[in-house]
Amino acid sequence: MARRVAGEPLEHILGWVQFHGLRVCVAPGVFVPRRRTEFLVDLALGHARASGAVVVDLCCGAGAVGAAVLAARPDAQVHAADVDVRAVRCARHNLAGMGGQVYAGDLYAALPADLRGRVHVLIANAPYVPTHALELMPPEARDHEPRLALDGGHDGLDVLRRVIAGAPDWLAPGAALIVEAGVRQTPALLDAATGVGFTARAGRSEPLDATAVIATWR
């Protein structure tokens, strides 16, 4: 109780968070998966229909998205990556025994080269909070989660633009890129996606208050 009163996130105190029907382990200093990100899982499952589909979860944090995909589709080949070594440790714990692979590194640099051109679904819950808005976030996030998991730069889209620009090298024909963002950020992301050859649209879940951009590779 004293830790909670002092502002520490409940999920860090308990050591887990409920996500897409799973109990996902989280550790102090690691980004806590949000309920709205379950929307990315649902979208990914809708696109990963083929047996053995290759699914990549960039900026995976604790690995919640990858674990949820594998729980629903044990036949999927899930690869997750994050630049934060603390998050990678959590993700490896959460994906242990499920068959997923977790890598440490910056976006695509973390992935095995043999995945190029083979990915069917690429998910990215990258940081998208504008730098100037970080101080407006709840103290649980602002004071206890890593800044690199929150700060998306001047307009919040620095990392997501990199994700979109690098995705074509890794996607199979007809593959989908799915990213989470704010409602006001979707026009810029749609422009970025179409600018490199994607067919893109915005998706919205009102129950989860979640927004995503879904881009299909030619």
Buried (B, 14 or more C-beta within 10 A) or exposed (E): EEEEEEEBBEBBEEEBBEBBEBEBBBBBBBBBBBBBBBBBBBBBBEBBEEEEBBBBBBBBBBBBBBBBBBEBBEEBBBBBBBBBEBBBBBBBBBBEEBEBBBBBEEBBEBBEEEBEEEBBBBBBBBBBBBBEEBEEEEEBBBEBBBEBBBBBBEBBBBBBBBBBBBBBEBBBEEBBBBBBBBEEBBEBBBEBBEEBEBEBEBBEBEEBEBBBBBBBBE
